[in-house]
Amino acid sequence: MAPTGWLGLTSLGTVHTAISLIAVFAGIWALLRYKEITLRTGLGQVFVWTTVLTCLTGFGIFQHGGFGKPHALGIITLVALAVGALAGYGRLGAKSRYIEAVAYSASFLFHWIPAFTETLTRLPLGAPLLPNAEAPELKAITAVLGALYVVGVTLQIKRLRGDKPVSPAPARAGS
């Protein structure tokens, strides 16, 4: 697909980016409102399904000619979402609520890695802040995101241990 001119994105890239922004905003809103992402809430459902769509549309983007790190991250994200869903349905044992928090938080983290990479290697137009996805600054940003993930998951687990989850019941199939 030829770039559309908007940030050098193809039509698929534009759709992919729009869907991912919906997922990110739903994730932020869910975390602020409910302190977790879960299929028990409408925001959690929006996050999960738009993240699935983000991954699927991402598989059709080949910025560097073939399967690459972004595609691998998409597969890892889908696995994290599947684990989160299984845990949300209570199918992973007594620790399902904790596993759900870890898995959905990981999928939220996985949105931010390409978000920073794509933004900093594309903007400002004509003179991006970073030369490419291998820039050392991006490794530092990823490390900070990883640390924020650990802090966020720790806070969620402490809250869940305090028995204050959104709902103590597992999510129901079809909800």
C-alpha positions in Angstrom: 0.0 0.0 0.0 1.2 3.5 -0.8 1.7 6.0 2.0 -1.3 8.4 2.3 0.8 11.4 3.2 -0.5 11.5 6.7 2.7 10.8 8.7 3.8 8.6 5.9 1.2 5.9 6.8 -0.6 3.6 4.4 -4.3 3.4 4.6 -4.0 0.2 6.6 -1.4 2.0 8.9 -3.9 4.8 9.5 -6.7 2.4 10.4 -4.3 0.4 12.6 -3.2 3.6 14.4 -6.8 4.8 14.9 -7.8 1.4 16.4 -4.8 1.3 18.6 -5.5 4.8 20.0 -9.0 3.6 21.0 -7.5 0.6 22.8 -4.9 2.8 24.6 -7.6 5.3 25.7 -9.9 2.5 26.9 -7.0 1.0 28.8 -6.1 4.2 30.5 -9.7 4.9 31.3 -10.2 1.4 32.7 -7.1 1.6 34.9 -8.1 5.0 36.2 -11.7 4.1 36.8 -11.4 0.5 37.9 -7.7 0.1 38.8 -7.5 -2.8 36.4 -8.3 -4.0 32.9 -10.8 -6.8 32.9 -13.5 -8.3 30.7 -16.0 -7.6 33.6 -16.2 -4.0 32.4 -17.2 -2.4 29.1 -14.0 -0.5 29.0 -12.0 -3.7 29.5 -14.0 -5.3 26.6 -13.3 -2.3 24.4 -9.6 -2.5 25.3 -9.3 -6.2 24.6 -11.2 -6.3 21.3 -9.5 -3.2 19.9 -6.2 -4.6 20.9 -7.0 -7.8 19.0 -7.9 -5.7 16.0 -4.7 -3.6 16.4 -2.6 -6.9 16.3 -4.5 -8.3 13.3 -4.2 -5.1 11.3 -0.5 -4.8 12.3 0.2 -8.2 10.7 -0.5 -6.6 7.3 2.1 -3.8 7.8 5.5 -4.5 6.5 7.5 -1.3 7.0 10.8 -3.1 6.6 9.9 -5.7 4.0 8.9 -8.7 6.0 8.1 -10.3 9.4 9.8 -8.3 12.1 9.9 -7.4 15.8 6.5 -5.6 15.6 4.9 -8.7 14.2 6.4 -10.8 17.0 5.1 -8.3 19.6 1.7 -8.7 18.0 1.8 -12.5 18.5 3.0 -12.0 22.1 0.2 -9.5 22.7 -2.4 -12.0 21.4 -1.0 -14.7 23.7 -1.2 -12.2 26.7 -4.8 -11.4 25.8 -5.7 -15.1 25.6 -4.1 -15.8 29.0 -5.9 -12.8 30.4 -9.2 -14.0 29.1 -8.7 -17.5 30.4 -7.8 -16.1 33.8 -10.7 -13.7 33.7 -13.0 -16.7 33.2 -11.4 -18.4 36.3 -9.8 -21.2 34.2 -6.3 -20.8 35.5 -6.9 -21.8 39.1 -6.8 -19.9 42.4 -4.5 -17.2 41.1 -6.6 -16.4 38.1 -7.3 -12.8 39.2 -3.6 -12.1 39.6 -2.8 -13.7 36.2 -5.5 -11.7 34.6 -4.0 -8.4 35.9 -0.5 -9.4 34.9 -1.6 -10.5 31.4 -3.8 -7.5 30.5 -1.3 -5.1 32.0 1.3 -6.6 29.8 -0.9 -6.2 26.7 -1.3 -2.5 27.8 2.4 -2.2 28.0 2.9 -3.7 24.6 0.9 -0.8 23.1 3.3 1.7 24.4 6.5 0.2 22.9 5.5 0.7 19.3 3.7 4.0 20.2 6.9 5.6 21.4 9.0 3.9 18.6 6.7 5.1 15.8 6.1 8.5 17.2 9.8 9.3 17.9 11.0 7.9 14.6 8.4 9.8 12.5 7.9 13.1 14.2 8.5 15.9 13.6 7.9 15.2 9.9 11.1 15.5 7.9 13.3 15.6 11.0 12.2 12.9 13.4 13.6 13.0 17.0 15.2 9.5 16.6 16.9 8.0 13.6 15.4 4.5 13.8 13.9 1.8 16.1 17.3 0.8 17.3 18.1 4.1 18.9 19.5 3.8 22.4 16.9 6.3 23.7 14.2 3.9 22.8 15.9 1.2 24.8 15.9 3.6 27.8 12.2 4.4 27.2 11.4 0.7 27.1 13.2 0.2 30.4 11.2 3.0 32.0 8.0 1.5 30.6 9.0 -1.9 32.0 9.6 -0.3 35.4 6.2 1.4 35.3 4.6 -2.0 34.4 6.2 -3.7 37.4 4.9 -0.8 39.7 1.4 -1.0 38.2 1.1 -4.7 38.4 2.4 -4.6 42.0 -0.3 -2.1 42.9 -3.0 -4.1 41.2 -1.9 -7.3 43.0 -1.9 -5.5 46.4 -5.4 -4.2 45.7 -6.6 -7.6 44.6 -5.1 -9.2 47.8 -7.1 -6.6 49.7 -10.2 -8.1 48.1 -11.3 -5.0 46.3 -11.5 -6.2 42.7 -14.2 -4.9 40.3 -16.1 -8.1 40.7 -15.1 -11.3 42.6 -16.9 -13.5 40.0 -15.1 -14.6 36.9 -16.2 -13.1 33.6 -18.9 -15.1 31.9 -18.5 -16.5 28.4 -20.4 -14.3 25.9 -20.4 -11.2 28.2 
